[in-house]
Amino acid sequence: MLTAAAVSIFALSGYAEYDPAYYAGLEGKKRETLKAAVKEAVKSHRQLVYMDLPNYWQYSDVYPELVDGKKRWWEMYSNAVYTIGWNQSAKGSFSANKMQREHSVPKSWWKVGNDVEYTPAYTDMWNLYPSDGEANMAKSNYPLGPVATATFDNGCTKVGVPVYGYGGGAGSVFEPDDEYKGDFARSFFYMACVYDDIQWQSRYSWMFIKSPYPTLQPWAYEMLLQWARQDQVSQKEILRNDAVEASQGNRNPFVDFPELAEYIWGTRTSEVFRIADQGGAVTPPITGDPELTLPVNDEWLDFGEVALSGLGSSWLVLKGKNFTAPLSVRVGGNDKDMFSIPVRSIPASSINTTGEYMLPIQYQPTALGEHTATLSIYDGGMDTSVRVNLKGKAMPIPTLSRLTALTPVDVTDNAYTAVWTESPEPVDYYIVYRTRYSADGEETDEYESTSTSLRIEGRDPAVAESYSVCSSRLGYLSPRSNTVLIETSGVGYISAEASIQVACVEGGLRILTPRDGVGIEIFDAAGRLIARPAGLSHGDFIPLPQGVYIIASPSLPMPVKACIAE
């Protein structure tokens, strides 16, 4: 209700008036949290009696001009002239004119058993309007949408077969006059916020789903956003907003803030909502024809060779503009089960805003051989569809031999060339693991090479490092090779055939080995050789002062770091 503290917000929606604290909870929110804040701000209201609604509509839904001195009902379903006669009550006029109380979001969509009155949505004035009886009957409980072929058209309301890509699967849709499309869109936005927990009936889930966000189906909110852009908030809605608040005690924030829906479902979902920022430029409607420029119809996307039961991944770039509904994407064809996409619908705003969308596609073969499928892209308001051919080849899971890392060549203070034996099996590439040992710890980098050598640059002659190698084929790796140590003062070769473990204990190292007679080399953090004990057995103790050491041995698969505490 308006209070003495109410203020006029001239910059927002045409002189709308409300208590400035009314929408305080919306400040600083975005997307789903903003939607939840809208619900909290406006959900509490006075529950009216259904049969008494005309008594309230005579203040909220009448033309400002009189007809022969009588009030005229402003109903959005026909161009008929319905008036409230002399000495006639609002309810009496309704009866005499055979008008009806119409739910913009049909009550059958939330009916549980025979009960439709269990929720305040049944009498919420933001979902109910006075209606021409014939148009209401024709409209039935169909979803909103543009009509391609009309079965009913009274010059204001159309009912019929939906335009391709609209209707959410319904055989018929209701299309209001262009003058009122924004009015209905803002009613639906209100309903999607306040009644997001209604048990929407699955057989009528053309536009709504039970979820805190987005509640509206993607095709539905894309269309409603476009309608709201085309039909901006009118003076009729502004006056009705105040009148409904006077009757049931709450407002429609989508009338007070014309861009609010863009922050929740549209082009501004990445932005934080600030009340002070409202009232500026509004998102323009889409005026051009929908156009998908990429991909090109009938092009191929080749995943190449993939191991059986492995996973091949790729991206398909979609580029376009002016989409008025979500794009649908489907995989079909004989081998469709081996190709997958994470979504079946792409919101129009995801492409319209930036001009492109990256669609991930995966190929996971379950049988050997070549496989093909077809990705179809359609809807979005387009009259045509685009087809992309998918293909891949499944190969046996590879068996890869262990390589041997060889002594590096061309060793200098700043570089060396790592070399290794060639794989006896076909490979895609080799992976070189380069590890450097310093007082700060170990640091390992990976490099790829298509040959059996790799020049390693950026060597520090004061820091010891090592390398080992494996091969890669179809995402599978061979066992890692032996490790070659590049010392600060030369090169040492380490075999990985035997097994030894070194445990750090107080004051030194404890040797753990299944056999006797092993030897190790101990380097300090700078890579200097400080000890070379030999003939070691299980349990032997080597005293060392506090510090960081690198331990190498023919019995170690690769050098290890040891940290000795006091």
C-alpha positions as CSV (number, residue, x, y, z in Angstrom):
1,M,0.0,0.0,0.0
2,L,1.2,3.5,-0.7
3,T,2.3,5.5,2.4
4,A,3.3,9.0,3.2
5,A,6.9,7.8,2.7
6,A,6.2,6.8,-0.9
7,V,8.3,8.5,-3.5
8,S,7.9,9.1,-7.2
9,I,10.5,7.4,-9.3
10,F,10.3,9.4,-12.5
11,A,13.4,7.9,-14.1
12,L,12.3,4.3,-13.8
13,S,8.9,3.5,-15.4
14,G,6.9,6.6,-16.1
15,Y,6.1,8.1,-12.7
16,A,5.6,4.8,-10.8
17,E,5.2,5.3,-7.1
18,Y,6.3,2.9,-4.3
19,D,8.0,2.9,-1.0
20,P,11.8,3.0,-1.6
21,A,12.3,0.2,0.9
22,Y,9.9,-2.1,-1.0
23,Y,12.6,-3.3,-3.4
24,A,15.7,-3.0,-1.1
25,G,16.3,-6.7,-1.2
26,L,16.9,-6.7,-5.0
27,E,20.0,-4.4,-4.6
28,G,23.3,-6.1,-5.6
29,K,21.7,-9.4,-6.7
30,K,21.9,-11.1,-10.1
31,R,20.3,-14.0,-12.0
32,E,18.8,-16.7,-9.7
33,T,19.5,-14.8,-6.5
34,L,17.8,-11.7,-8.0
35,K,14.9,-13.9,-9.0
36,A,14.6,-15.2,-5.4
37,A,14.8,-11.6,-4.0
38,V,11.9,-10.6,-6.3
39,K,9.8,-13.4,-4.9
40,E,10.5,-12.3,-1.3
41,A,9.7,-8.7,-2.1
42,V,6.3,-9.2,-3.7
43,K,5.0,-12.7,-2.7
44,S,3.0,-11.5,0.4
45,H,-0.3,-10.0,-0.6
46,R,-4.0,-10.0,0.3
47,Q,-5.8,-13.0,-1.1
48,L,-9.0,-11.8,-2.8
49,V,-12.3,-13.6,-3.5
50,Y,-12.5,-15.0,-7.0
51,M,-16.1,-13.9,-7.7
52,D,-15.4,-10.4,-6.3
53,L,-12.6,-9.6,-8.8
54,P,-14.7,-7.3,-11.0
55,N,-15.2,-5.1,-8.0
56,Y,-11.4,-4.5,-8.0
57,W,-11.0,-4.5,-11.8
58,Q,-13.4,-1.5,-12.1
59,Y,-10.4,0.5,-10.7
60,S,-7.5,-1.3,-12.4
61,D,-8.8,-2.4,-15.8
62,V,-11.0,0.4,-17.3
63,Y,-10.2,3.0,-19.9
64,P,-9.5,6.5,-18.6
65,E,-12.0,7.8,-21.1
66,L,-15.7,7.3,-20.6
67,V,-18.1,6.0,-23.3
68,D,-21.3,8.1,-23.1
69,G,-20.4,8.9,-19.5
70,K,-19.9,5.2,-18.6
71,K,-16.8,3.3,-17.7
72,R,-15.5,0.9,-20.4
73,W,-13.7,-2.4,-19.5
74,W,-10.2,-2.5,-20.7
75,E,-9.8,-6.2,-21.6
76,M,-6.9,-7.4,-23.7
77,Y,-8.6,-10.3,-25.6
78,S,-10.9,-8.5,-28.0
79,N,-11.8,-5.1,-29.5
80,A,-15.4,-5.3,-28.2
81,V,-16.8,-2.4,-26.3
82,Y,-18.0,-3.5,-22.9
83,T,-19.3,-0.9,-20.4
84,I,-20.6,-0.6,-16.9
85,G,-24.1,0.6,-17.3
86,W,-25.8,3.3,-15.2
87,N,-26.6,2.1,-11.7
88,Q,-24.9,-1.2,-12.6
89,S,-22.4,-2.9,-10.4
90,A,-19.1,-4.2,-11.7
91,K,-20.2,-7.8,-11.2
92,G,-23.5,-7.0,-12.8
93,S,-21.8,-5.6,-15.9
94,F,-19.7,-8.7,-16.1
95,S,-22.7,-10.9,-16.1
96,A,-24.7,-8.8,-18.6
97,N,-21.7,-8.6,-21.0
98,K,-21.0,-12.3,-20.6
99,M,-17.4,-11.5,-19.7
100,Q,-15.1,-14.0,-17.9
101,R,-12.4,-13.9,-15.3
102,E,-9.3,-15.1,-17.2
103,H,-6.1,-16.6,-15.8
104,S,-3.2,-15.5,-18.1
105,V,-1.3,-18.6,-16.8
106,P,-4.1,-21.2,-17.0
107,K,-5.2,-22.7,-13.7
108,S,-5.2,-26.2,-15.2
109,W,-1.4,-26.0,-15.4
110,W,-1.2,-26.3,-11.6
111,K,-4.4,-28.3,-10.8
112,V,-3.9,-31.0,-8.3
113,G,-6.8,-33.5,-8.3
114,N,-9.8,-31.2,-8.6
115,D,-8.2,-28.4,-6.5
116,V,-7.0,-25.2,-8.1
117,E,-7.6,-22.9,-5.1
118,Y,-4.9,-24.3,-2.9
119,T,-2.5,-21.5,-4.1
120,P,-3.0,-17.7,-4.0
121,A,-2.2,-17.8,-7.8
122,Y,-5.9,-18.6,-8.2
123,T,-7.0,-15.1,-7.4
124,D,-3.7,-13.1,-7.9
125,M,-4.6,-10.0,-9.9
126,W,-1.2,-10.2,-11.6
127,N,-2.4,-13.4,-13.2
128,L,-6.1,-12.5,-13.8
129,Y,-7.7,-10.1,-16.2
130,P,-11.3,-9.3,-17.5
131,S,-11.8,-11.2,-20.7
132,D,-14.2,-11.4,-23.7
133,G,-16.0,-14.7,-23.3
134,E,-15.6,-16.0,-26.8
135,A,-11.9,-15.3,-26.9
136,N,-11.4,-16.9,-23.5
137,M,-13.1,-20.1,-24.7
138,A,-10.9,-20.1,-27.8
139,K,-7.7,-19.4,-25.9
140,S,-8.5,-22.4,-23.6
141,N,-5.4,-23.5,-21.7
142,Y,-2.9,-23.2,-24.5
143,P,0.5,-21.7,-24.0
144,L,1.5,-18.3,-25.4
145,G,3.2,-18.2,-28.8
146,P,3.2,-16.8,-32.4
147,V,0.5,-18.4,-34.6
148,A,1.4,-19.8,-38.0
149,T,-2.1,-20.9,-39.0
150,A,-5.0,-19.4,-37.1
151,T,-8.2,-21.4,-36.1
152,F,-9.5,-18.3,-34.3
153,D,-8.8,-14.6,-35.0
154,N,-11.0,-11.8,-33.7
155,G,-8.6,-9.0,-34.6
156,C,-7.0,-9.0,-31.1
157,T,-6.6,-12.7,-30.1
158,K,-5.2,-15.4,-32.4
159,V,-5.4,-19.1,-31.6
160,G,-3.9,-21.8,-33.8
161,V,-0.9,-23.9,-34.9
162,P,2.4,-22.4,-33.5
163,V,5.2,-21.1,-35.6
164,Y,7.9,-23.7,-35.9
165,G,10.1,-23.8,-32.8
166,Y,7.4,-22.4,-30.4
167,G,4.8,-23.8,-28.2
168,G,6.9,-26.3,-26.2
169,G,5.2,-29.2,-28.0
170,A,1.6,-27.9,-27.7
171,G,-0.5,-28.3,-30.8
172,S,-2.1,-24.9,-30.4
173,V,-0.9,-21.5,-29.0
174,F,-2.6,-18.2,-28.0
175,E,-1.1,-15.1,-29.5
176,P,-2.2,-11.7,-28.0
177,D,-2.3,-8.5,-29.9
178,D,1.1,-6.8,-30.3
179,E,-0.2,-4.0,-28.1
180,Y,-0.5,-6.4,-25.1
181,K,2.3,-8.9,-25.7
182,G,4.6,-7.1,-23.2
183,D,1.7,-7.0,-20.6
184,F,1.3,-10.7,-20.8
185,A,5.1,-11.3,-20.7
186,R,5.4,-9.2,-17.5
187,S,2.6,-11.2,-15.9
188,F,4.4,-14.4,-16.8
189,F,7.7,-13.1,-15.3
190,Y,5.8,-12.3,-12.1
191,M,4.3,-15.7,-11.9
192,A,7.6,-17.5,-12.6
193,C,9.1,-15.7,-9.6
194,V,6.3,-15.8,-7.0
195,Y,5.0,-19.2,-7.8
196,D,8.2,-21.1,-8.7
197,D,7.3,-23.8,-6.2
198,I,3.9,-24.7,-7.7
199,Q,3.6,-28.3,-8.8
200,W,3.3,-27.6,-12.5
201,Q,1.5,-30.5,-14.2
202,S,3.8,-32.4,-16.5
203,R,1.2,-32.7,-19.2
204,Y,1.0,-28.9,-19.3
205,S,4.7,-28.2,-18.9
206,W,4.9,-26.3,-22.1
207,M,6.2,-23.1,-20.5
208,F,6.9,-23.8,-16.8
209,I,9.0,-26.3,-14.9
210,K,9.1,-26.7,-11.1
211,S,12.5,-25.2,-10.2
212,P,13.8,-22.2,-8.4
213,Y,15.6,-21.2,-11.6
214,P,14.8,-20.6,-14.4
215,T,11.2,-21.9,-13.8
216,L,10.3,-20.8,-17.4
217,Q,11.3,-23.1,-20.2
218,P,14.2,-21.6,-22.3
219,W,12.0,-21.2,-25.4
220,A,9.4,-19.5,-23.3
221,Y,11.6,-16.9,-21.6
222,E,13.3,-16.1,-24.9
223,M,10.0,-15.3,-26.5
224,L,8.7,-13.4,-23.5
225,L,11.8,-11.3,-23.4
226,Q,11.4,-10.5,-27.1
227,W,7.7,-9.5,-26.5
228,A,8.7,-7.3,-23.5
229,R,11.3,-5.5,-25.7
230,Q,8.8,-5.0,-28.5
231,D,6.0,-3.8,-26.2
232,Q,7.5,-1.6,-23.5
233,V,5.7,-0.7,-20.3
234,S,2.7,1.4,-21.1
235,Q,0.8,4.0,-19.1
236,K,-2.0,1.4,-18.7
237,E,0.4,-0.9,-16.8
238,I,1.8,1.9,-14.7
239,L,-1.7,2.9,-13.5
240,R,-2.7,-0.7,-13.1
241,N,0.4,-1.4,-10.9
242,D,-0.7,1.3,-8.4
243,A,-4.4,0.1,-8.5
244,V,-3.5,-3.6,-7.9
245,E,-1.2,-2.6,-5.0
246,A,-4.2,-0.7,-3.5
247,S,-6.4,-3.8,-3.9
248,Q,-4.2,-6.7,-3.0
249,G,-1.1,-5.0,-1.5
250,N,1.8,-5.9,-3.9
251,R,3.3,-4.6,-7.1
252,N,4.7,-6.1,-10.3
253,P,8.4,-5.3,-10.2
254,F,8.7,-6.1,-14.0
255,V,6.5,-3.0,-14.6
256,D,8.5,-0.8,-12.2
257,F,11.8,-2.0,-13.7
258,P,11.4,-2.8,-17.4
259,E,14.9,-4.3,-17.6
260,L,14.6,-6.6,-14.6
261,A,13.8,-9.6,-16.7
262,E,17.0,-9.1,-18.7
263,Y,19.0,-9.4,-15.4
264,I,17.2,-12.7,-14.5
265,W,16.8,-14.4,-17.9
266,G,18.1,-12.2,-20.7
267,T,21.1,-10.3,-21.9
268,R,22.2,-8.9,-18.6
269,T,22.4,-12.0,-16.4
270,S,26.1,-11.5,-15.8
271,E,25.4,-8.0,-14.3
272,V,24.5,-7.0,-10.8
273,F,21.1,-5.3,-10.4
274,R,21.4,-1.7,-9.0
275,I,18.2,0.3,-8.6
276,A,20.1,3.5,-9.3
277,D,21.1,2.2,-12.7
278,Q,17.5,1.6,-13.8
279,G,15.6,3.9,-16.1
280,G,18.3,4.2,-18.8
281,A,18.4,2.6,-22.3
282,V,16.4,-0.6,-22.7
283,T,17.4,-3.7,-24.5
284,P,16.2,-3.3,-28.1
285,P,13.9,-5.9,-29.7
286,I,15.3,-8.2,-32.4
287,T,14.3,-6.8,-35.7
288,G,16.3,-8.9,-38.3
289,D,15.7,-12.4,-39.5
290,P,17.3,-15.2,-37.5
291,E,20.6,-16.2,-39.2
292,L,23.0,-19.1,-38.5
293,T,26.3,-18.4,-40.3
294,L,28.3,-21.2,-38.8
295,P,28.4,-24.1,-39.1
296,V,27.8,-24.5,-42.8
297,N,25.1,-27.0,-43.8
298,D,26.4,-30.5,-44.4
299,E,30.0,-29.8,-43.2
300,W,32.0,-32.6,-41.5
301,L,33.5,-32.7,-38.0
302,D,36.1,-35.4,-37.8
303,F,37.3,-36.8,-34.4
304,G,40.0,-38.9,-36.1
305,E,41.2,-42.1,-34.4
306,V,40.1,-42.9,-30.9
307,A,40.8,-46.0,-28.8
308,L,37.9,-48.4,-28.2
309,S,35.9,-47.2,-25.2
310,G,38.1,-44.1,-25.2
311,L,36.9,-40.5,-25.4
312,G,37.4,-38.1,-28.2
313,S,36.3,-34.4,-27.7
314,S,35.9,-31.5,-30.0
315,W,34.1,-28.2,-30.2
316,L,31.6,-26.9,-32.7
317,V,31.4,-23.1,-33.2
318,L,27.9,-21.7,-33.7
319,K,27.8,-18.2,-35.0
320,G,24.6,-16.2,-35.7
321,K,22.2,-13.4,-34.7
322,N,18.6,-12.4,-34.3
323,F,17.4,-15.6,-32.8
324,T,14.0,-15.3,-31.2
325,A,13.8,-18.7,-29.5
326,P,16.3,-21.3,-28.3
327,L,18.2,-23.3,-30.8
328,S,17.5,-27.0,-30.6
329,V,20.4,-29.5,-31.2
330,R,20.0,-33.2,-31.7
331,V,22.2,-36.1,-32.6
332,G,20.8,-38.8,-35.0
333,G,22.0,-41.5,-37.4
334,N,23.0,-45.1,-37.1
335,D,25.9,-44.5,-34.6
336,K,24.2,-41.7,-32.7
337,D,24.8,-43.4,-29.4
338,M,28.5,-43.0,-29.8
339,F,28.3,-39.2,-30.1
340,S,27.0,-37.0,-27.3
341,I,26.3,-33.3,-26.5
342,P,25.7,-31.9,-23.0
343,V,22.6,-29.8,-24.0
344,R,19.6,-30.1,-26.3
345,S,18.7,-26.5,-26.2
346,I,20.8,-23.3,-26.5
347,P,19.2,-20.1,-25.3
348,A,19.0,-17.5,-28.0
349,S,20.7,-14.9,-25.8
350,S,23.8,-17.2,-25.5
351,I,24.4,-16.5,-29.2
352,N,22.7,-13.1,-29.7
353,T,24.8,-11.4,-27.0
354,T,28.3,-12.4,-28.2
355,G,27.6,-13.7,-31.7
356,E,28.9,-17.2,-31.1
357,Y,28.5,-20.3,-28.9
358,M,30.9,-23.1,-28.3
359,L,29.1,-26.5,-28.3
360,P,31.2,-29.4,-26.9
361,I,30.8,-32.8,-28.6
362,Q,32.2,-36.1,-27.5
363,Y,32.8,-39.4,-29.4
364,Q,33.0,-42.6,-27.3
365,P,33.1,-45.7,-29.5
366,T,31.8,-49.0,-28.3
367,A,32.8,-51.0,-31.3
368,L,35.8,-51.1,-33.6
369,G,35.6,-49.4,-37.0
370,E,34.4,-46.2,-38.6
371,H,31.3,-44.4,-37.2
372,T,29.1,-41.6,-38.4
373,A,26.2,-39.5,-37.0
374,T,24.4,-36.3,-37.8
375,L,24.0,-33.2,-35.6
376,S,20.9,-31.2,-36.5
377,I,20.5,-27.6,-35.5
378,Y,17.0,-26.0,-35.8
379,D,14.4,-23.8,-34.1
380,G,15.6,-20.4,-32.9
381,G,12.9,-18.8,-35.1
382,M,14.6,-20.1,-38.3
383,D,12.6,-21.6,-41.1
384,T,15.4,-24.1,-42.0
385,S,17.8,-26.4,-40.2
386,V,21.5,-27.0,-40.4
387,R,23.1,-30.5,-40.5
388,V,26.7,-31.3,-39.4
389,N,28.1,-34.7,-40.2
390,L,30.1,-36.4,-37.4
391,K,32.7,-39.1,-37.9
392,G,35.3,-41.0,-36.0
393,K,37.3,-44.2,-36.2
394,A,37.6,-46.6,-33.2
395,M,41.0,-48.4,-33.0
396,P,42.1,-51.3,-30.7
397,I,43.5,-50.2,-27.3
398,P,47.2,-49.9,-27.9
399,T,50.0,-51.9,-26.1
400,L,53.1,-49.7,-25.7
401,S,56.6,-50.9,-24.9
402,R,58.8,-49.3,-22.2
403,L,61.4,-47.0,-23.8
404,T,65.0,-46.5,-22.7
405,A,66.3,-43.0,-22.0
406,L,69.9,-42.6,-23.3
407,T,72.8,-40.4,-22.2
408,P,72.1,-36.9,-23.4
409,V,74.2,-35.3,-26.1
410,D,75.4,-31.8,-26.8
411,V,75.5,-31.0,-23.0
412,T,76.4,-27.4,-22.2
413,D,76.0,-25.2,-19.1
414,N,72.7,-24.0,-20.4
415,A,71.2,-26.8,-22.5
416,Y,71.4,-30.4,-23.5
417,T,69.6,-32.8,-25.9
418,A,67.6,-35.6,-24.4
419,V,67.6,-38.8,-26.5
420,W,65.8,-42.1,-26.2
421,T,65.1,-45.3,-28.1
422,E,62.4,-45.4,-30.8
423,S,59.1,-47.1,-29.9
424,P,58.6,-50.4,-31.8
425,E,54.9,-49.5,-32.1
426,P,53.2,-46.6,-33.9
427,V,52.9,-43.6,-31.6
428,D,51.3,-40.2,-31.8
429,Y,54.2,-38.5,-29.9
430,Y,56.6,-38.9,-27.0
431,I,56.5,-37.2,-23.7
432,V,59.6,-36.0,-21.9
433,Y,59.5,-35.5,-18.1
434,R,62.1,-33.0,-17.0
435,T,62.6,-32.7,-13.3
436,R,64.9,-30.0,-11.6
437,Y,66.0,-30.4,-8.0
438,S,66.7,-27.3,-5.8
439,A,66.5,-26.2,-2.2
440,D,62.8,-25.1,-3.0
441,G,61.9,-28.7,-4.0
442,E,61.3,-30.6,-7.2
443,E,59.8,-29.1,-10.3
444,T,58.7,-31.3,-13.2
445,D,57.8,-30.0,-16.7
446,E,56.4,-32.1,-19.5
447,Y,57.3,-31.6,-23.2
448,E,56.0,-33.3,-26.4
449,S,58.2,-34.5,-29.2
450,T,57.5,-36.3,-32.5
451,S,61.0,-37.5,-32.8
452,T,63.4,-39.5,-30.5
453,S,65.2,-36.4,-29.2
454,L,64.4,-33.0,-27.7
455,R,66.6,-30.0,-27.1
456,I,66.2,-28.9,-23.4
457,E,67.0,-25.2,-22.9
458,G,67.3,-23.1,-19.8
459,R,69.5,-25.4,-17.8
460,D,71.1,-24.0,-14.6
461,P,74.6,-25.6,-14.2
462,A,74.4,-25.3,-10.4
463,V,71.1,-27.3,-10.2
464,A,70.9,-31.0,-10.8
465,E,68.1,-32.3,-13.1
466,S,66.9,-35.5,-14.8
467,Y,64.6,-36.7,-17.5
468,S,62.6,-39.8,-18.4
469,V,60.4,-40.6,-21.4
470,C,57.2,-42.4,-22.4
471,S,55.2,-42.7,-25.6
472,S,51.6,-41.8,-26.2
473,R,49.1,-43.3,-28.6
474,L,45.3,-42.5,-28.6
475,G,45.5,-41.1,-25.1
476,Y,47.3,-44.2,-23.6
477,L,50.9,-43.9,-22.2
478,S,53.7,-46.4,-22.2
479,P,55.5,-47.3,-18.9
480,R,57.9,-44.5,-18.1
481,S,61.5,-45.1,-19.0
482,N,64.5,-45.2,-16.8
483,T,65.7,-41.8,-15.5
484,V,68.9,-40.0,-16.7
485,L,70.4,-37.6,-14.1
486,I,72.2,-34.5,-15.4
487,E,74.5,-33.6,-12.5
488,T,75.9,-30.2,-11.8
489,S,79.3,-31.6,-12.7
490,G,78.4,-34.1,-15.4
491,V,76.0,-36.8,-16.4
492,G,74.9,-39.9,-14.4
493,Y,72.9,-42.8,-15.7
494,I,70.3,-44.4,-13.4
495,S,68.7,-47.8,-14.1
496,A,65.3,-48.5,-12.7
497,E,65.4,-52.3,-12.5
498,A,66.0,-52.7,-8.8
499,S,64.1,-51.3,-5.9
500,I,65.3,-49.2,-3.0
501,Q,63.6,-46.8,-0.6
502,V,65.2,-44.0,1.4
503,A,63.5,-42.8,4.6
504,C,64.3,-39.5,6.3
505,V,64.7,-40.0,10.0
506,E,66.0,-37.7,12.7
507,G,69.7,-36.9,12.0
508,G,70.0,-38.7,8.7
509,L,68.7,-41.4,6.3
510,R,67.5,-45.0,6.8
511,I,68.0,-47.4,3.9
512,L,65.1,-49.8,3.0
513,T,66.1,-52.4,0.5
514,P,65.2,-56.1,-0.2
515,R,68.8,-57.0,-1.0
516,D,72.3,-56.2,0.2
517,G,75.1,-54.4,-1.4
518,V,73.3,-51.4,-2.9
519,G,75.0,-48.0,-3.4
520,I,73.7,-44.5,-3.6
521,E,75.0,-41.0,-4.4
522,I,74.0,-38.1,-2.2
523,F,73.9,-34.5,-3.7
524,D,73.3,-31.3,-1.8
525,A,70.6,-28.8,-3.0
526,A,73.1,-27.1,-5.3
527,G,73.8,-30.4,-7.1
528,R,77.2,-31.1,-5.6
529,L,78.1,-34.7,-4.9
530,I,78.9,-35.0,-1.2
531,A,78.9,-38.7,-0.5
532,R,78.8,-42.1,-2.4
533,P,78.2,-44.8,0.3
534,A,78.2,-48.4,-1.1
535,G,77.5,-51.9,0.2
536,L,74.4,-50.8,2.0
537,S,71.9,-53.2,3.5
538,H,68.3,-53.0,4.8
539,G,68.1,-50.7,7.9
540,D,71.5,-49.0,7.4
541,F,71.7,-45.5,8.8
542,I,73.5,-42.6,7.1
543,P,74.1,-39.6,9.4
544,L,73.6,-36.2,7.7
545,P,73.2,-32.6,9.0
546,Q,70.0,-30.7,8.6
547,G,69.3,-29.8,4.9
548,V,67.8,-30.8,1.6
549,Y,69.5,-33.6,-0.4
550,I,69.1,-35.4,-3.7
551,I,69.5,-39.2,-3.6
552,A,70.4,-41.1,-6.8
553,S,71.1,-44.8,-7.4
554,P,71.0,-47.5,-10.1
555,S,68.4,-49.0,-7.7
556,L,66.1,-45.9,-7.7
557,P,63.7,-45.4,-10.6
558,M,64.5,-41.7,-10.4
559,P,66.3,-39.3,-8.1
560,V,64.4,-38.5,-4.9
561,K,64.5,-35.5,-2.5
562,A,65.3,-36.0,1.1
563,C,64.7,-33.3,3.8
564,I,66.6,-33.9,7.0
565,A,65.3,-32.0,10.1
566,E,67.2,-31.3,13.2
